[in-house]
């Protein structure tokens, strides 16, 4: 039996009716029209459906929407709309850290969570944070370069990431 759930998606309160077995990914895509988190493996193995929940990257295909009530959820749509994160998007484009683009939302979302947690990440921090994301095109070396540049640029603009 569906129940009414209140979610906080990209800073906006949303209500939806969801069956107890509905995943967060399905609710985002089919009930809210947010298609940025991609459907690839549907087993929590690829990272393409990554969103941020309460500051932590999570796989939306592996979480039931009923478990998300009262949590702050950020999607790639919210990140892309926030001018604060333009340097991250720009660095991904500059360093061509995507080819087909299917995995890009998951990588960017994971990268945003990393920079939030560690404003000056090392290359190793980037590699560890992105270890759960799969890119069929093999652009892995470019991701750390893009993230490191974005973090440097964001720290030099407007007093740093925490400002």
C-alpha positions in Angstrom: 0.0 0.0 0.0 1.5 3.3 -1.0 2.3 5.8 1.7 2.9 9.6 1.5 6.5 10.5 2.0 8.0 13.9 2.4 11.4 14.4 0.8 13.9 17.3 0.8 15.2 17.2 -2.8 17.8 19.9 -3.7 16.5 22.1 -0.8 12.8 21.8 -1.8 10.2 19.9 0.2 8.4 17.4 -2.0 5.6 15.0 -1.2 4.9 11.8 -3.1 3.0 8.6 -2.7 5.4 5.6 -2.8 5.0 1.9 -2.4 7.2 0.4 0.3 9.4 -1.4 -2.3 10.0 1.7 -4.5 13.7 2.8 -4.7 14.8 6.3 -4.4 16.1 6.2 -8.0 12.7 5.2 -9.3 10.9 7.9 -7.3 13.4 10.6 -8.5 13.1 9.6 -12.1 9.5 8.5 -12.5 7.7 10.6 -10.0 9.8 13.7 -9.9 11.2 13.8 -13.4 14.8 14.0 -12.2 16.6 11.9 -14.7 20.2 12.9 -13.9 20.9 9.8 -11.7 21.3 7.1 -14.3 20.0 3.6 -14.3 22.8 1.2 -15.3 23.4 -1.9 -13.2 20.4 -1.6 -10.7 22.6 -3.5 -8.2 24.6 -0.8 -6.5 27.8 -1.7 -8.4 28.4 1.1 -10.9 27.8 4.5 -9.2 25.8 5.9 -12.0 22.8 6.5 -9.8 24.7 8.3 -7.0 23.0 11.1 -5.1 24.0 12.8 -1.9 22.0 12.1 1.2 22.8 14.1 4.3 26.2 14.9 2.9 27.2 11.4 1.9 27.1 9.8 -1.5 24.7 7.0 -1.8 23.4 4.7 -4.5 19.8 5.6 -5.2 19.0 2.2 -6.8 19.9 0.5 -3.4 17.8 2.7 -1.1 14.1 2.5 -0.6 12.4 5.9 -0.8 10.6 5.3 2.5 14.1 5.3 4.1 14.7 8.8 2.9 12.0 10.7 4.7 13.5 13.7 6.6 16.9 13.4 4.8 18.5 16.1 2.7 19.0 14.7 -0.8 21.0 16.4 -3.5 20.9 15.3 -7.1 23.1 16.3 -10.1 20.3 18.6 -11.2 20.6 20.6 -7.9 24.4 20.6 -8.1 24.4 21.8 -11.7 22.0 24.6 -10.9 24.1 25.9 -8.0 26.7 28.5 -9.3 29.0 27.5 -6.5 29.7 24.2 -8.3 30.3 25.7 -11.8 34.1 25.3 -11.4 33.6 21.5 -10.9 31.4 21.2 -14.0 33.8 23.4 -16.0 36.9 21.4 -14.9 35.1 18.1 -16.0 34.5 19.7 -19.4 38.0 21.2 -19.7 39.7 17.9 -18.9 37.3 15.8 -21.0 36.6 13.6 -18.0 33.7 12.0 -19.8 33.1 10.6 -23.3 29.6 9.2 -23.6 28.5 11.1 -20.5 26.4 8.3 -19.0 28.5 8.0 -15.9 29.2 11.7 -15.5 26.3 12.6 -13.1 27.5 9.9 -10.7 31.1 11.0 -10.9 30.2 14.7 -10.4 27.9 14.0 -7.5 30.6 11.9 -5.8 33.2 14.5 -6.5 31.0 17.2 -5.0 30.6 15.1 -1.8 34.3 14.7 -1.7 35.0 18.4 -2.0 32.4 19.2 0.6 34.1 16.8 3.0 37.7 17.6 2.1 38.1 21.1 0.4 41.7 20.3 -0.5 41.6 16.6 -1.6 44.7 14.8 -2.7 44.9 12.7 -5.8 44.6 9.6 -3.6 41.5 11.1 -1.9 39.9 11.5 -5.4 40.8 7.9 -6.4 39.4 6.5 -3.2 36.2 8.5 -3.3 35.6 7.6 -7.0 36.4 3.9 -6.6 32.8 2.9 -6.7 32.1 4.6 -10.0 32.4 2.8 -13.3 33.2 4.5 -16.6 32.8 2.2 -19.7 34.8 4.7 -21.7 37.8 4.6 -19.4 38.3 8.3 -18.5 39.5 7.5 -15.0 42.8 9.4 -15.0 41.0 12.7 -16.0 38.6 12.7 -13.0 41.2 13.3 -10.3 42.8 16.1 -12.5 39.4 17.8 -12.9 38.5 17.5 -9.2 41.9 18.8 -8.0 41.6 21.8 -10.4 38.0 22.5 -9.4 39.0 22.4 -5.6 41.9 24.8 -6.2 39.7 27.2 -8.2 36.9 27.1 -5.7 39.3 27.7 -2.8 40.7 30.7 -4.5 37.3 32.2 -5.3 35.4 34.1 -2.7 37.3 33.0 0.4 37.2 29.3 -0.1 34.6 26.5 -0.1 33.3 27.1 3.4 32.4 30.8 2.7 
